[in-house]
Amino acid sequence: MKKLIIAAGTGFLGQVLVDHFKNKFEEIVILTRGKSQTIDGIKYVNWNAKTFSGWENELEGATVLINLAGKSVDCRYTKENKKEILLSRIESTRVLNKAVLNCKTPPKHWLNSSTSTIYRFSLDKEMDETSGEIGNDFSINVALSWEKAFFKTETPNTLKTALRTSIVLGKKGGALIPLKTLAKIGFGGKQGKGNQFISWIHEDDFANAIDFILQKEMIGIVNVVSPKPIRNADFMKKLQRAVGFPFGIPLNTVLLKIGAFFIRTQPELVLKSRNVIPKKLLEKGFKFKFGDINNAFENLISK
């Protein structure tokens, strides 16, 4: 493959993808709010994710475009933050649509971030791409608007895939880092009622799934999650064992809400039950390397 563009690729997931694809593409370009430069053979090009400034020329002749842009949801949902969470996703997707349409030789395949949070809170039903039920709250409506901005503009010469990704567990980034810290100091018990499901995926499986989607030219909606959602209480119990701590103090809903206020985040990120499965990936024959949480923890956690 010739050229890979990753929009907003300097964070945790961007680095996971760069590490995976660095020997599979002749050229990798990262669109970043930082300065334009080349480091270790990776070209970084400045953009503001809203308007053209020259970065759009990089899309010409690209094989793959992956868009990861969007303000982190790990913040308090103030009016200002909610506006930025929404606009950062909509504006970046819109300007990329415009850039793709302006290309003489547009990217062959565009993968745009979405989220498995788009499905309703579910303790009773596994949500897949065909029968999954969409809910109605701020995060879900952001996801719906994001996907609408992505798909409503037709790009006849560019395949489009929306990645409904779950929590990605990694060694050097993502949600596992703070959870591991909690478990190591004795606060690795269940969070809230503990019966809520966690949909997750190992960083290697995330990268491999993206690679697989490209190889199989999968389009439309794809759930990028492990095949086995796990209840929060079980997840935290297994995490305790993985870090070698003998017990975990549970954090009830009240404590979580107080703690979330002081660390400037939302309790919803822990309390929502995300019960999502990767039906399309499995039907196409994708094999998970770390489909079991015990194996994932064994690989990711050094005691």
Secondary structure by P-SEA (a helix, b strand, c coil): ccbbbbcccccaaaaaaaaaccccccbbbbbccccbbbcccbbbbbbccccccccccccccccbbbbbccccccccccaaaaaaaaaaaaaaaaaaaaaaaaccccccbbbbbbcccccccccccccccccbbbbbcaaaaaaaaaaaaacccccccbbbbbbbccccccccccaaaaaaaaaaaccccccccccbbbbbbcaaaaaaaaaaaaaacccccccccccccccaaaaaaaaaaaacccbbbbbcaaaaaaaaaaaccccccccccccccaaaaaaaccccccccaaaaaaacccc
